[in-house]
Amino acid sequence: MSKKKKSNSAHQSQSLSPERFIREKARQLPIEACYMTQDLRSGLGSFIVVRKHKNEKYTVGFYLVDTFCRGVVNTGYRLRMDADEYKDFIDQWEKKESLRPVEYAELHNWIYGAVEYAEDAGLEPMEDFELTEYLLEEDTDDIPLMKFEYGKDGRHCLLADNRLEASYYIPTMIDHLGYDFIYTTGPADRFHEADEWDDGKEADDDRINNLLFRNYPRVEYCRDNHPDYPAVLNLENAGLQDKLIGEKVFATKEEVDELLSLPHDSLKRDLEHYIMYEIGRTYKEIPEEDEYMSGMLPALAFLGEVGDDDSLDVVLEVLRCNADFYEYHFGDYANETLVPVLYKLGRNQLDKLTAYCQEPGLDSYFKTHVFDAVAQIGILEPERRDEIVAWLREMAHFAIEQLPNNRCFDAMLAGFLICAMMDIEAKELFPEIEALFDTELVDPATCGRYDAVKREMGDGYHSSYNMDIHDFFSAYHQAFS
């Protein structure tokens, strides 16, 4: 009788959704290990807490923390990894940055201290922390208090990638701190040493007013001509859907190779059918409490390997959906997946890419991935550089004509087009770049102002953007690890 009860209890635990398991069960697991970034001089650090299950599985929470200003800026989890997965996870993290093992109390105090410091500036941790903090111990007096130094030279210091990002935070910070903070834009690792802070700016009225520049209009998404999508999922390869969804799909190269060993024609049809089914399921609206996990990212990644010219139409259909669809299926991993797929399936179909980029009423951000993919052709196939320069020139002239009516091109998209020109260091396109800026409808937050673009391309400062497109397994794991 007791065995039966134990079995039912185990089954119930396994049936919990990941979110519910973390909220209700995670703190019952013992802490196995904790790690944090060795060097926090840049203000950004990674923190990892590992909890161990009785069956030799591991659940991990990870947190990117801005100790200078914003607190928890990114966070996530990995659930029930086996020993090999867990070792690979830590090894991969070690390759990205140097970690050191720490006692839990130190990790806890760093994270919650940074959250509290950010709250002084009116800044809340990213919303996913509401879930992943359940992988930490409850913040009570049971945790020994440790004090660490936050901010830069005793003040909040906002590090932002660009001025547009900074503008999201500064009004709130002014409300809570007045002008008693500093900010700077650019890669955080430029600012390790005190004498490299010449670009740091006091937060005074004039500089804030310059930062909060005009809001450029965006293309209004208005597509209403969706085709008929499959209403029922009918796959030739049994079990494929289960392989495309889950907490961690295709964790090893052997699993990737096993799927790619299926007949490519059949696999291609299944992947295309699955993607179109997923579009039909979610393009109108995303269910508020949808526990179904999307397999869109791996499906697209594998379609890039087995697809043909016609498969590009399926990928472009994905890119014709709205921003909510984009966020649900892609989150932060769109570029790592879509750019290689668009390159592989579209490199010899520039006419289709042109037609898509010139289509009105579509979300502009989707189109930026096409620009990145086209730039990759110029980088990876130097013999085609002139062809790609001509494509970018044609797109620039189209943008100059279309920017005023804001139906096909907006200021953000124009900035990303200039970024693609910078990626291949197309100095011969300076006249087109200048003409784009002359419209006064290019958002400088995406690419910089004209003088900066010309200076960077002129002195070779801008390094070519190059993704690992040909090594599928490495690229796949870079996107999904």
C-alpha positions in Angstrom: 0.0 0.0 0.0 2.8 2.4 0.9 4.6 1.6 -2.3 1.5 2.5 -4.3 1.1 5.8 -2.5 4.8 6.6 -3.1 4.3 5.8 -6.8 1.3 8.1 -7.1 3.1 10.9 -5.4 6.1 10.6 -7.7 3.8 10.6 -10.7 2.0 13.7 -9.4 5.4 15.5 -9.0 6.4 14.6 -12.5 3.1 15.8 -13.9 3.5 19.4 -12.5 4.2 22.0 -15.0 7.8 23.4 -14.8 6.5 26.7 -13.4 4.3 25.0 -10.7 7.2 22.6 -9.8 9.5 25.6 -9.3 7.0 27.5 -7.1 5.9 24.5 -5.0 8.9 22.0 -4.9 12.2 23.7 -5.8 13.0 25.0 -2.3 12.6 21.5 -1.0 15.6 20.3 -3.0 19.0 20.7 -1.3 21.5 23.2 -2.8 24.3 21.3 -4.5 26.5 24.2 -5.6 26.7 27.9 -6.3 28.8 29.9 -8.8 29.3 33.5 -9.6 31.4 35.6 -12.0 34.9 36.1 -10.6 35.3 39.7 -11.8 32.5 42.2 -11.2 34.4 45.3 -12.2 32.3 45.8 -15.3 29.1 45.9 -13.1 27.6 42.8 -14.7 27.9 39.3 -13.3 26.4 35.8 -13.6 25.1 33.9 -10.6 24.1 30.2 -10.7 22.4 28.1 -8.0 22.2 24.3 -8.4 19.7 22.1 -6.7 20.0 18.3 -6.7 17.1 15.8 -7.0 17.2 12.4 -5.3 17.4 10.7 -8.7 20.7 12.3 -9.6 19.0 15.1 -11.6 19.9 18.7 -11.3 17.8 21.9 -11.5 19.6 25.2 -12.1 18.7 28.8 -11.8 20.8 31.5 -13.4 20.8 35.2 -13.0 22.5 38.1 -14.9 22.8 40.9 -12.4 23.8 44.5 -12.9 25.4 45.5 -9.6 25.9 49.1 -10.8 22.2 50.0 -11.2 19.5 47.7 -12.6 19.6 44.6 -10.4 18.4 41.3 -12.1 18.4 42.0 -15.8 18.0 38.5 -17.1 17.2 35.1 -15.5 16.2 31.6 -16.5 16.3 28.0 -15.4 17.1 24.5 -16.5 15.0 21.7 -15.0 16.0 18.1 -14.2 19.2 17.8 -16.1 21.1 14.6 -15.9 24.7 14.5 -14.7 26.2 14.8 -18.2 23.9 17.7 -19.1 24.7 19.5 -15.9 28.4 19.1 -16.4 28.1 20.4 -20.0 26.0 23.3 -18.8 28.6 24.4 -16.3 31.5 23.8 -18.8 29.7 25.9 -21.4 29.2 28.7 -18.9 32.9 28.5 -18.0 33.8 29.1 -21.6 31.7 32.2 -21.7 33.1 33.7 -18.5 35.3 32.8 -15.5 33.2 31.5 -12.6 34.2 30.8 -9.0 32.3 28.5 -6.5 30.8 30.4 -3.6 28.7 29.7 -0.5 25.0 30.1 -1.0 24.9 33.0 1.5 27.3 35.1 -0.6 25.3 34.5 -3.8 22.0 35.3 -2.1 23.3 38.6 -0.7 24.8 39.7 -4.0 21.5 39.1 -5.8 19.1 40.5 -3.3 21.4 43.4 -2.5 21.5 44.3 -6.2 17.7 44.1 -6.4 17.3 46.4 -3.3 19.9 48.8 -4.8 18.0 48.9 -8.1 14.7 49.5 -6.2 16.2 52.7 -4.7 16.3 54.0 -8.3 12.8 52.8 -9.0 13.9 49.8 -11.1 12.3 46.4 -10.7 14.0 43.1 -11.6 13.0 41.5 -14.9 9.6 39.9 -14.6 10.9 36.3 -14.9 12.6 36.8 -11.6 9.2 36.4 -10.0 9.5 32.7 -10.9 13.2 32.0 -10.7 13.5 33.5 -7.2 11.8 30.3 -6.0 15.1 28.6 -6.9 16.7 30.8 -4.3 16.1 30.5 -0.6 13.4 32.8 0.9 14.9 36.2 1.7 14.6 36.1 5.5 16.8 36.7 8.5 17.8 33.0 8.3 20.3 34.0 5.6 23.4 35.7 7.2 23.6 39.3 6.1 26.6 40.3 4.0 27.2 43.8 2.7 28.7 44.4 -0.8 29.5 47.6 -2.7 27.0 48.5 -5.4 27.0 51.3 -7.9 30.1 53.1 -9.2 32.0 55.4 -6.8 29.0 55.4 -4.5 26.3 56.3 -7.1 24.0 54.5 -9.4 25.6 54.1 -12.8 23.4 53.1 -15.7 25.2 51.1 -18.4 23.2 50.9 -21.6 24.0 49.4 -25.0 22.7 52.6 -26.7 20.9 55.8 -26.0 17.5 54.4 -26.8 17.9 51.7 -24.1 19.1 54.3 -21.6 16.0 56.4 -22.3 13.8 53.5 -20.9 15.4 53.9 -17.5 16.4 57.5 -17.1 12.9 59.1 -16.4 12.2 56.6 -13.6 15.7 57.1 -12.2 15.2 60.9 -12.2 11.9 60.5 -10.3 13.6 58.5 -7.6 17.2 59.9 -7.5 16.9 63.3 -9.0 20.0 63.8 -11.1 22.3 62.1 -8.6 23.5 59.3 -10.9 25.7 58.8 -13.9 25.1 56.9 -17.2 27.1 55.8 -20.2 26.4 53.9 -23.4 28.4 51.1 -25.0 29.8 47.7 -24.1 30.1 47.3 -20.3 33.5 45.6 -20.6 35.0 48.9 -21.8 34.7 50.3 -18.3 36.8 48.1 -16.1 39.2 50.7 -15.0 38.5 54.1 -13.4 40.5 56.0 -16.0 38.4 54.6 -18.8 35.3 56.4 -17.6 35.8 59.5 -19.6 32.6 58.7 -21.5 30.6 58.7 -18.2 28.1 61.6 -18.1 26.6 63.4 -15.2 22.8 63.2 -15.3 21.9 66.9 -15.8 19.0 68.5 -17.7 20.8 69.2 -20.9 22.2 65.8 -21.4 19.0 64.1 -20.4 17.1 66.2 -22.9 19.6 65.2 -25.6 19.2 61.6 -24.6 15.4 61.5 -24.8 15.3 62.3 -28.4 12.2 62.1 -30.6 10.1 59.0 -30.8 10.2 57.8 -34.4 6.9 56.3 -35.7 6.8 52.6 -36.3 5.1 50.7 -39.2 1.7 49.7 -37.9 1.2 46.0 -38.3 -1.9 45.5 -40.4 -1.7 42.2 -42.2 -5.1 40.6 -42.8 -4.5 38.2 -45.6 -3.3 35.1 -43.8 -3.7 31.8 -45.7 -5.6 28.7 -44.4 -3.2 27.0 -41.9 -3.5 23.3 -41.0 -6.0 22.9 -38.2 -4.8 19.4 -37.3 -1.2 18.2 -36.8 -0.6 15.2 -39.0 3.1 14.2 -39.1 4.6 11.4 -41.1 7.4 10.8 -38.6 5.9 9.5 -35.3 7.1 11.3 -32.2 8.6 14.2 -34.0 6.5 16.8 -32.1 7.7 15.4 -28.8 11.2 15.8 -30.0 10.7 19.5 -30.9 9.2 20.6 -27.6 10.4 20.2 -24.0 12.6 21.8 -21.4 15.8 21.0 -23.4 15.5 19.5 -26.9 18.4 17.8 -28.7 20.9 18.1 -25.9 23.6 16.1 -27.7 25.1 15.9 -31.1 23.9 12.3 -31.4 20.3 13.3 -30.9 20.7 16.0 -33.6 22.3 13.4 -36.0 19.5 10.9 -35.2 16.8 13.3 -36.3 18.8 14.4 -39.4 19.2 10.8 -40.4 15.4 10.6 -41.1 14.6 10.8 -44.9 15.0 14.4 -45.6 12.0 14.7 -47.9 9.7 13.3 -45.2 11.3 15.4 -42.5 11.1 18.5 -44.6 7.4 18.0 -45.1 6.8 17.4 -41.4 8.8 20.4 -40.3 6.9 22.7 -42.8 3.6 21.2 -41.7 4.4 21.7 -38.0 5.5 25.3 -38.5 2.4 26.2 -40.5 0.3 24.5 -37.8 2.0 26.5 -35.1 1.3 29.7 -37.0 -2.3 28.8 -37.3 -2.5 28.0 -33.6 -1.1 31.3 -32.4 -1.1 34.0 -35.0 -4.4 35.6 -33.9 -3.6 35.6 -30.2 -1.6 33.7 -27.6 -3.6 31.8 -25.0 -3.1 33.5 -21.6 -2.3 30.3 -19.7 -0.8 28.2 -22.4 1.3 25.3 -21.0 2.0 23.9 -24.4 5.6 24.5 -25.3 6.4 25.9 -28.8 8.8 23.9 -30.9 9.1 26.7 -33.5 12.8 27.5 -32.9 14.1 23.9 -33.3 11.7 23.2 -36.2 13.1 26.2 -38.1 16.6 25.4 -37.3 16.2 21.8 -38.7 14.3 23.1 -41.7 17.4 25.1 -42.5 19.3 21.9 -42.8 16.8 19.8 -44.9 14.7 22.4 -46.6 14.7 23.4 -50.3 13.9 26.7 -52.2 10.2 26.3 -51.5 10.9 26.1 -47.7 11.8 29.7 -47.7 8.1 30.6 -48.3 7.3 28.8 -45.0 10.0 30.8 -43.1 8.8 34.1 -44.6 5.2 33.2 -43.5 6.6 33.0 -40.0 8.0 36.5 -40.4 4.7 37.9 -41.5 3.2 37.5 -38.0 2.8 40.1 -35.2 4.9 41.1 -32.3 3.1 39.0 -29.7 3.6 35.9 -31.9 7.3 36.8 -32.2 7.8 37.2 -28.4 5.9 33.9 -27.7 7.8 31.7 -30.1 11.3 33.4 -30.1 11.9 35.4 -27.0 15.6 36.4 -27.1 16.7 33.7 -29.5 15.3 34.8 -32.8 18.4 36.1 -34.5 20.5 33.1 -33.7 17.9 30.9 -35.4 16.4 33.0 -38.2 19.6 34.4 -39.6 21.2 31.0 -40.4 17.9 29.6 -41.8 17.3 32.7 -44.0 20.9 32.5 -45.2 20.7 28.8 -46.1 17.3 28.9 -47.7 17.4 32.4 -49.2 21.0 32.9 -50.3 20.0 32.1 -53.9 16.6 33.7 -53.7 17.3 37.4 -53.2 14.2 38.3 -55.2 12.0 36.7 -52.6 13.8 38.4 -49.8 13.4 41.7 -51.7 9.7 41.2 -52.1 9.3 40.4 -48.4 11.3 43.4 -47.2 9.2 45.7 -49.5 5.9 44.3 -48.3 3.8 46.9 -46.4 2.1 46.4 -43.0 4.6 43.9 -41.6 6.5 44.1 -38.3 9.7 45.9 -39.0 11.8 43.9 -36.5 11.3 40.7 -38.4 12.8 42.3 -41.5 16.0 43.1 -39.7 16.9 39.3 -39.7 16.7 39.4 -43.5 19.2 42.2 -43.6 21.5 40.3 -41.3 21.2 37.2 -43.5 22.0 39.1 -46.7 25.0 40.6 -45.0 26.2 37.1 -44.2 26.2 36.3 -47.9 28.6 39.2 -48.5 30.8 38.0 -45.6 30.8 34.3 -46.2 30.8 34.4 -50.0 33.2 37.3 -50.8 32.9 36.5 -54.6 29.3 37.7 -54.3 30.1 40.9 -52.5 29.3 43.2 -55.4 25.9 41.5 -55.8 25.1 42.1 -52.1 26.2 45.7 -52.3 23.9 46.2 -55.2 21.0 44.6 -53.2 21.7 46.9 -50.3 21.9 49.9 -52.6 18.5 49.0 -54.1 17.0 48.6 -50.7 18.4 51.9 -49.6 16.8 53.7 -52.5 13.5 52.0 -51.8 13.7 53.0 -48.1 14.4 56.6 -49.0 11.3 56.7 -51.2 9.1 54.8 -48.6 10.2 56.2 -45.3 7.9 59.3 -45.4 4.7 57.1 -45.7 5.8 54.7 -43.0 4.1 51.6 -44.5 7.1 49.5 -45.6 10.0 51.1 -43.8 10.3 52.9 -40.5 13.2 54.7 -38.8 14.3 51.6 -36.9 14.4 49.4 -40.0 16.4 52.1 -41.9 19.0 52.0 -39.0 19.3 48.3 -39.3 19.8 48.5 -43.0 22.7 50.8 -42.4 24.0 48.3 -39.8 24.0 45.6 -42.6 26.0 48.0 -44.8 28.5 48.4 -41.9 28.7 44.6 -41.4 30.2 44.2 -44.8 32.1 47.5 -44.5 30.4 48.8 -47.7 32.2 52.2 -47.9 31.0 52.5 -51.5 27.5 53.0 -50.1 28.4 56.2 -48.2 26.2 58.3 -50.7 23.2 56.1 -49.9 23.9 56.2 -46.2 24.1 60.0 -46.3 20.9 60.2 -48.3 19.1 58.0 -45.7 20.2 60.3 -42.9 19.1 63.3 -45.0 15.5 62.1 -44.7 15.8 62.7 -40.9 13.9 59.4 -40.6 16.7 57.2 -39.5 16.7 56.2 -35.8 20.4 56.8 -34.6 19.8 54.5 -31.6 20.1 51.5 -34.0 23.2 52.5 -35.9 24.6 55.7 -34.6 24.6 59.1 -36.3 26.0 59.7 -39.8 29.4 61.1 -38.7 29.9 58.1 -36.3 28.9 55.6 -39.0 31.3 57.2 -41.5 34.1 57.4 -39.0 33.8 53.7 -37.9 33.6 52.4 -41.4 36.4 54.7 -42.6 38.9 53.6 -39.9 38.0 49.9 -39.8 36.7 50.2 -36.2 33.6 48.2 -37.0 34.3 44.5 -37.1 32.3 42.3 -39.5 29.4 40.5 -37.9 29.9 36.8 -38.5 27.7 33.9 -37.3 28.8 30.3 -37.2 26.3 29.4 -39.9 27.9 26.3 -41.5 28.5 24.2 -38.3 24.9 23.3 -37.5 25.4 21.6 -34.2 27.6 24.5 -32.8 25.2 27.1 -34.1 22.1 25.2 -32.8 23.6 24.9 -29.3 24.7 28.5 -29.3 21.1 29.4 -29.9 19.4 27.1 -27.4 21.9 26.6 -24.6 
